[in-house]
Amino acid sequence: MRIDIISIFPDYFAPLDLSLIGRARASGLLDVRVHDLRSWTHDRHNTVDDTPYGGGPGMVMKPEPWGEALDEVVAGAPARLILPTPSGRPFRQADAERLAGEERLVFGCGRYEGIDSRVAADAALRMPVEEVSIGDYVLNGGESATLVMVEAITRLLPGVLGNTESAVQDSFASGGMENLVEGPVYTKPVMWRDQEVPPVLLSGNHGAVDRWRRDQALRKTARNRPDLVGAMPEEALDRRDREV
Ligand SMILES: Nc1cc(-c2cccs2)n[nH]1
């Protein structure tokens, strides 16, 4: 997979040189290229923004630099443009899984009050464009949202996670634990500050462990994410009663 990121703060993406993603890049599994939007400005001040038509607070990012940047970065190849914005569709695990199947992604990091709307409209003539929100809160720019999405997507690529098993067990994953958050996890020592590890986890009875974990996940989901419980098929809840 190739990922291009266009931003006026390219240094914001230094974390992508670290850890699993950094290793995946070094091994050639993942090709991430970060571009400074100001490379496509031509005035002395490298201007990327201006006042909004119709008045109002803040500044809007000018269309010209974005148009030239996308033309050069995409260069006619099949790519999907992702634009983080608070007004976008919610980004979910299913989107991470879907986007992990793409050959090329381009992330456009807006700042200020957003990017001139004609940029997305023009890009949509040549490629799929998705406006995406990572949550109902307002950031100063799309860089943090892009880091979040790049991590959520690239960790699903074969070979990026050392142990692909953990990707299946994650919260919100598929594989029978859909719509459930992860339950409690434990490791050595078996007793710590008068708290012992639940005995079922030491029992060696894998069926009992799986049932216990599912029950704990259901309980935690009901406690922390009642909104997901509503989305759960009725029989999944009944199953818990049967298994207790
Ligand atoms: N979910 C989300 C995205 C954003 C921004 C993207 C670009 C500027 S602000 N805030 N919150």
The ligand as a MOL file (V3000), in Angstrom:
LIG
                    3D

  0  0  0     0  0            999 V3000
M  V30 BEGIN CTAB
M  V30 COUNTS 11 12 0 0 0
M  V30 BEGIN ATOM
M  V30 1 N -13.0600 14.5430 13.7170 0
M  V30 2 C -12.4250 15.7720 13.5150 0
M  V30 3 C -11.7000 16.1960 12.3930 0
M  V30 4 C -11.3060 17.4950 12.6600 0
M  V30 5 C -10.5590 18.3920 11.7970 0
M  V30 6 C -10.0070 18.1050 10.5800 0
M  V30 7 C -9.3940 19.2420 10.0010 0
M  V30 8 C -9.4740 20.3990 10.7520 0
M  V30 9 S -10.3330 20.0260 12.2170 0
M  V30 10 N -11.7450 17.8380 13.8710 0
M  V30 11 N -12.4330 16.7720 14.3860 0
M  V30 END ATOM
M  V30 BEGIN BOND
M  V30 1 1 1 2
M  V30 2 2 2 3
M  V30 3 1 2 11
M  V30 4 1 3 4
M  V30 5 1 4 5
M  V30 6 2 4 10
M  V30 7 2 5 6
M  V30 8 1 5 9
M  V30 9 1 6 7
M  V30 10 2 7 8
M  V30 11 1 8 9
M  V30 12 1 10 11
M  V30 END BOND
M  V30 END CTAB
M  END
